[in-house]
Amino acid sequence: MDADSIIGAIFSFENYGELLVLVQNSLWAGAVLGLLGGLVGTFVMKRDLAFAVHGISELSFGGAAFALLIGADIVLGSLIGSVAAALLLGVMGVRARDKNSIIGVIMPFGLGLGILFLSLYQGRAANKFGLLTGQIVSVDTVQLQVLAGAAVLVIAALVAIWRPLNFASVDPELAEARGVPVRTLALIFMVLLGVSVALSIQVVGALLVLALLITPAAAALRVTSVPVAVVALSVVFAVTATVGGILLALGGRIPISPYVTTLSFLIYVVCRVVGSVRAKKGINGRLVHAR
């Protein structure tokens, strides 16, 4: 394949206007998932659960693959797998000192189950590939309503526990000493994280869900430490990457995930550069003032 063919596969805007009309619901779904990912991602970073997201996504992939195999609802299978993984991590993580070892055990197990179920599946190959890397699907009104409803429930629960969860995330020992139910909050948040992972897999796939739940919040933390600003920027970055990825993928012939992950990565790189420049200016300013 020559360079022109490769570029044509990545960017092709023929009949773009006609195609755009067909994915209005997908764009709204992407915006909803971006909002959800941006909000949840801020606590994922505060609680140092980036690796846990990947572990949950692998078991979510296994649940989705099993649902595909038996002809059940893929979203429901993904949801069951991710929530089960989140609860397992929440319960075992409280008692174990090394959470990474638990996650390291769950990740290959979930991925192995997923590969097993997909190898037994005799349907369309595109369905298998979509679970791993995401795809633009024609989201109908009912699916959009279900997605939006689930996202609203997660966001409402997150808002309800926002202050104590933030306290427990920043200083768990002090929060527990002051009577904050740290362990209960941890389990609740893990369930909310599991649901968020299951919903996000519909867009970016099981292998690249970090781009939606980790990278936007990590980018926001590079340019500001103000809590409100971190949340706002995380949401903006996540929505931009998701909706922008859908718009770019609409004109190409490859899955949506490379577009979403690339946009998310570029946002992170820009924020990292901006943060480094600000830090250097701050250091130089203090040195000049000291002189």
ZITA-V66799 format. One record per helix or strand of 2 or more residues. SS is the DSSP state (alpha for helix, beta for strand). FROM is the first residue (numbers start at 1). TO is the last residue. Records with the same first field share a line. If there is no record, write none. Layout:
BEGIN
SS: FROM-TO ; FROM-TO
END
This chain:
BEGIN
alpha: 3-10 ; 16-22 ; 24-46 ; 50-70 ; 74-95 ; 99-120 ; 125-133 ; 141-160 ; 162-170 ; 172-177 ; 182-204 ; 210-213 ; 215-223 ; 227-249 ; 257-290
END
